[in-house]
């Protein structure tokens, strides 16, 4: 009987002789959807919850307990000394009513019930709700003292030729403290003990044993079966001993509105046995392991796992509403996987879970979430809510419904019609809890035709209006050579056009009436593009771009533009051999002018370089040509033949010096990139290419002497926006109500989203206005922090000031009647820290009264309310608060 090798274990759903596997810490495929563990609870505690339930009460099997030891008196003391096991028999009592309606049942403190995990959790939830019924309506999710749950190992065997179960509890199978508690629980000296089995495990055990005897009548040996019970509500040391909370107030056993810190035993016993890695004594505080960039998924799942009505729903009998035949659904697999995960997250004593099964299901139906790349928690949330809705849609056959225009009818009538049509095709727990309705008004700009429709919404995506402005820094260069380049910083609309930038820059630099602005982007000392289209979006300009604005004259608009690109000799030593290459340097210069010959080009170039001439030193130190003026430099040009025209001469230092000794500048026509040398420009009349291009590119080769005499025209150009590494940019702040107002304001449709006017019979850029009409019980608000374009991804770090306890939308809803409350309370936040592509997601959850918890993947910790509001808030979850 004591041989562990001969002991078989009872699995959580069937009785068999295979060893019992411990609960896995990660998701595994399973067809068992509910908590299959067996709980031993006070019968009276369980019966109270069942009597208040409208569902049919499950019938139980009553057993009376009796001591299995035949010894009494002094022999009993002697037996207890040498036999440390607790042993007793359970005999079925046929005379008791099977549903436990006898008047005597439940009166004794020694009446216990064996219940399955799902029934225990429902009872626990009922008791939790009844305790909070007198308070402000709070989470209906369970919040109890889970330090009062501990495992107890029992060895069961069926006595031959009877329906009696022999039970033995050994010190070898249990911890010292658990065995001590078992001795008190199953002490039958003071009063009789009865056990009511509502789990069906004893019946299954008796049936299996009877079948085994019929098949193998010669084998009369008894075999132990190991059953692990989860004992709840029978911890006298915790129930009767008053404890103190953090605020110095005493409580007995449970603390309404908050989690309970367990006793020293609970930390050493329950935490170790159940593998609890966070604050012991609570349920619903189970972390999710990061499987590799799955923090986005964990954050969204934790927010949904603490949404009140969804918790109640998925911890109940949600399977009966699965619609596997819905062509828009996922055969019920997403709902089943999500429901399984929810039950494991809310199981008592659960360790951090690895949601691999859910991740696989998600990747199967949404390939964009496959692999281990980082994704958007809001995009996952949108897909999951829609998938759950279709999997749980109560409408099996969707009728065809034709949308009708308002045609002047009252909005209330049209809104109700649209909502009825929506419910005729969509009816699920997601629609019940998460979907609202808004009014969409379109006005034709030509005929003023008004079209009103009403559409459902699952969440609100709000813009951040405080980030509508952007500062940009550009370098302004005068084309007449009258001054050095100067940086100017201007403020423009973030989503503005190029014309907004040129207008702001013109005002900042006091542009003359006879001047115009030409904006160009510089990279590697060359112009890579000109920004000339006034309607180009400023979102195409990145913060680290370098922009130059050239002030050109309007007097000769038809004249071509000359773009001067500079290059100088660069020495490199490769394998001991000196290599000389031409390298571009400096800021390209642009001028608009009619130029007839090469001497004019030199004259214009000298004028452009005048602001960059180094100040002259003491004449006594200038023994060479240092006293020459800029004009003298320009005219003292030798028409020596250049050594190389390919831009990459491989000559000795002496040869290059000889070639450049008589030339200060050499001019060549080149291409847009400035990488090729064309024909050299002499002093004579220019041979212009035909047809005449808008811009002519001139490559200027500088001698070493000229490089020393001039300040390099470029130096360091400022970036469009340069944030200091150590300095903190003043954080922008905006109210959540301002975001909502920006979402609801009227704006014209974009050119890619034109509306077809039935009166004008054409597509037009109509004005669109949204209004909230019907609010859901759970309001999900998405803050649009990420902006995407063809070339750019950006994150907005704006601080959004959102209310905790009283989000009042009464002033923002168009339909004033029909709902009792438009006030909401915050209960969860999905946060995103860091930048695009390399950030991290967490979740803040309000759990048990007013306590907040930080869910950072598998790590769960408490957090004070004053730390909840951050610029990382990305998705806000609100629940409706009914008016008193």
Secondary structure, 3 states (H helix, E strand, C coil): CCCHHHCEEECCCCECCCCCCCCCCECCCCCCCCCCCEEEEEHHHHHHHHHCCCCCCCCCEEEEEEECCCCCCHHHHHHHHHCCCEEEEEEECCCCCCCCCCCCCCCCCCEEEEEEHHHHHHHHHHHHHHHCCCCCCCCCCCCCCHHHEEEEEEEEEECCCCCEEEEEECCCCCCHHHHHHHHHHCCCCCCCCEEEECCCHHHHHHHHHHHHHHHCCCCCCCCCEEEEEEEECCCHHHHHCCEECCCCCEECCCCCCCCCCCCHHHHHHHHHHHCCCCCCCCCCCCCECCCCCCHHHHHHHHHHCCCHHHHHHHCCCHHHHCCCCCCCCCCCHHHHHHHHHHHHHCCCCCCCEECHHHHHHHHHHCHHHCCCCCCCHHHHHHHHHHHHHHHCCCCCCCCCCCCCCCCCCCHHHHHHHHHHHHHHHCCCHHHHHHCEEEEEEEECCCCCCEEEEEEEECCEEECCHHHCEEEEEEEEEECCCCCCCEEEEEEEECCCEHHHHHHHHHHHCCCCCCEEEEEEEEECCEEEEEECCCCCEHHHCCCCCCEEEEEEECCCCCCCEEEEEEEEEEEEEECCEEEEEEEEEEEEEEEECCCCEHHHHHHHHHHHHHHHECCCCCHHHCCCCCCCCHHHHHHCCCCCCCCCCCCCCCCCHHHHHHHHCCCCEEEEEECCCCCCCCCECCCCECCCCCCCCCEEEEEEEECHHHHHHECCCCCCCCCCCCCCCCCCCCCCEEEHHHHHHHHHCCEECCCCCCEEECCCCEEECCEEEEEEEECCCEEEEEECCEEECCCCEEECCCEEECCCCCEECCCCECCCCCCCCCEEEEEEEEEEECCCCCCEEEEEEECCCCCEEEEECCEEEEECHHHCCCCCEEEEEEEECCCC
